[in-house]
């Protein structure tokens, strides 16, 4: 149990940086892609 927990913790710490990177990219892509359909829906 302790070994798997430490493995998960290491994996989580490594993934945290990737997650933030993905979140920034995702929010940026949403910011670029959202306005077009949003304007179409409002119009």
C-alpha positions in Angstrom: 0.0 0.0 0.0 2.7 2.5 1.0 4.7 1.7 -2.2 1.8 2.3 -4.5 0.8 5.5 -2.6 4.3 6.9 -3.1 4.1 5.9 -6.8 0.8 7.7 -7.1 2.2 10.8 -5.3 5.2 10.9 -7.6 3.0 10.5 -10.6 0.6 13.2 -9.3 3.5 15.7 -8.7 4.8 15.1 -12.2 1.3 15.4 -13.7 0.5 18.6 -11.8 2.9 20.5 -14.1 1.5 18.9 -17.2 -2.0 19.6 -16.0 -1.4 23.3 -15.5 0.3 23.4 -18.9 -2.7 21.7 -20.5 -5.1 24.0 -18.6 -3.4 27.1 -19.9 -3.5 25.7 -23.4 -7.1 24.6 -23.0 -8.2 28.0 -21.7 -6.3 29.7 -24.5 -7.9 27.5 -27.2 -11.3 28.1 -25.6 -10.7 31.8 -25.6 -9.9 31.6 -29.3 -12.6 29.2 -30.4 -15.5 30.2 -28.1 -16.3 33.7 -29.4 -17.2 32.6 -33.0 -20.0 30.2 -32.2 -21.0 32.3 -29.2 -21.5 35.4 -31.4 -23.4 33.2 -33.9 -25.7 32.0 -31.2 -26.3 35.5 -29.8 -27.0 36.8 -33.3 
